[in-house]
Amino acid sequence: MSLIPATILTGFLGSGKTTLLKRVLQEAHGQKIAVIENEFGEENIDSDILVTDTTEQIIQMSNGCICCTIREDLRATLRDLAEKKRKGELVFDRVVIETTGLADPGPVAQTFFMDDEIAESYLLDSILTLVDAKHAATQLNERQEARRQVGFADQIFISKTDLVGQDEVDALTHRLKHMNPRAPQKAVHFGEVALSEVFDLRGFNLNAKLDIDPDFLKEEEAAHEGHDHAPGEHCDHPSHSEGGGHHHHHDDDVKSFVFKSDRAFDPAKLEDFLGAIVNIYGPRMLRYKGVLFMQGTDRKVIFQGVHQLMGSDLGPAWAEGEKRSSKMVFIGIDLPKDIFLQGMEQSLV
């Protein structure tokens, strides 16, 4: 049986997760989707679509989709669904897990790697994060969960952009890029998103292309000319102040930085270094991913991790004439950039 693709949908309260889900479930795309809700909030997805009694934990919907509420462990629910699918008791093509607005998507993502039974049934496709443009500045300033959700994202959808001015949208996209340069951003209205932008993104696929927007690195250099601040120093880019008026002295604790080099890595040294930093900083390392030039192989090495879990895979061969180089992005909470970059540098041949 082929692996069941799973998508984690996260975002702060009121960012439009339920609207997006309803649209995905009601659209005639011919796919049968199982939705797992991490808890029933005030606004249940079932209010207008579900036709059956909601005392059941797994509900078959009118259009053949299914909806589950988690009143217990996520693993148990995933195992239960996979088993029912194997036995032919339930028919569905993919799973979407909607986390509560306050949830940290990290442990949800880790479930797919830590539990062998789940790893054999499911393929974690991506983490989608919805950001509400109207309230984002306050939420990102005040709530670490909101910042973590951005740090984990493979794709960011910005909702309610029609309720704020273009300069606010620009400031928000700049800020989100700093926090997570590898997640493409897209403004969406009322959850209207093409399904191709929601599913099969392969954000967790080790062989997928490395999504660090190359222009981001250029923008970085340009944006920081005359606006250079050391890590932890105050940044007065407009996105860090509310509406650009009075100034809030805060600096996001979720940040990203990129390591680049044209020299090859020594595999043993790199493994030792990464093992050591994951031991110390693992809980604060949200996502890290790279395409690496390793000594001793003619193929690219694709590397990625979430918290303390990391893995690598041989990617495609370096093309003839292609410049061999490594590029790795780290996204985390107050990570010591100097230690990371220096350690990576010392792991080169």
Secondary structure, DSSP 4 states (H G I P E B T S, - for coil): -PPEEEEEEEE-TTSSHHHHHHHHHHS--S--EEEEESS--SS-THHHH--S-TTSSEEE-TTS-EEEE-SS-HHHHHHHHHHHHHTTSS--SEEEEEPPTT--HHHHHHHHHH-HHHHHHEEEEEEEEEEETTTHHHHHHH-HHHHHHHHH-SEEEEE-GGGS-HHHHHHHHHHHHHH-TTS-EEEEBTTB--GGGTS---TT-TTS-----HHHHHHHHHHTTT----TTS----GGGSGGGSS------SEEEEEEEESSPB-HHHHHHHHHHHHHHHGGGEEEEEEEE-BTT-SEEEEEEEETTEEEEEEEEEPPTTPPP-EEEEEEEES--HHHHHHHHHHTB-
